[in-house]
Amino acid sequence: MGLPLRVDPDELRTLTLELHQLAAEAARMAAELNADLAHEAGRGGGENPRFRACRSVR
């Protein structure tokens, strides 16, 4: 409990950059998934309840 808190600003900057890159990749993957689901729904996948459920998640 009595240990001092030490923060490395350079490490924080590096980790922040990595987290931003991961967030951008996750957003790209989600957009691709949404596009794929919309495409499948347009091909008759709209009759499948799993596609209807996925379209409501944004």
C-alpha positions in Angstrom: 0.0 0.0 0.0 2.8 2.4 0.7 4.5 1.9 -2.7 5.0 5.1 -4.8 3.2 5.3 -8.1 5.5 5.7 -11.0 4.3 6.5 -14.5 6.4 6.3 -17.7 5.1 8.9 -20.1 6.8 7.3 -23.1 5.3 3.9 -22.3 1.9 5.6 -21.9 2.2 7.2 -25.4 3.2 3.9 -26.9 0.3 2.1 -25.3 -2.1 4.8 -26.4 -1.0 4.6 -30.0 -1.4 0.8 -29.9 -4.9 1.1 -28.4 -5.9 3.6 -31.1 -4.6 1.2 -33.8 -6.6 -1.7 -32.3 -9.7 0.4 -32.0 -9.4 1.5 -35.7 -8.9 -2.2 -36.8 -12.0 -3.3 -34.7 -14.1 -0.5 -36.3 -12.9 -1.6 -39.8 -13.8 -5.2 -39.0 -17.2 -4.2 -37.6 -17.9 -2.2 -40.8 -16.9 -5.2 -43.0 -19.2 -7.5 -40.9 -22.1 -5.1 -41.2 -21.6 -4.8 -45.0 -21.4 -8.6 -45.3 -24.6 -9.0 -43.2 -26.4 -6.4 -45.3 -25.3 -8.2 -48.5 -26.5 -11.6 -47.2 -29.8 -10.0 -46.1 -30.2 -8.7 -49.7 -29.7 -12.2 -51.0 -32.6 -13.7 -49.1 -30.8 -13.8 -45.7 -33.5 -11.4 -44.5 -35.7 -14.5 -44.0 -33.2 -15.8 -41.5 -33.9 -14.5 -38.0 -30.1 -14.5 -37.2 -29.6 -11.8 -39.9 -32.5 -9.7 -38.6 -31.0 -9.9 -35.1 -27.6 -8.9 -36.3 -28.9 -5.9 -38.3 -30.3 -4.4 -35.1 -26.9 -4.4 -33.4 -24.9 -1.2 -34.2 
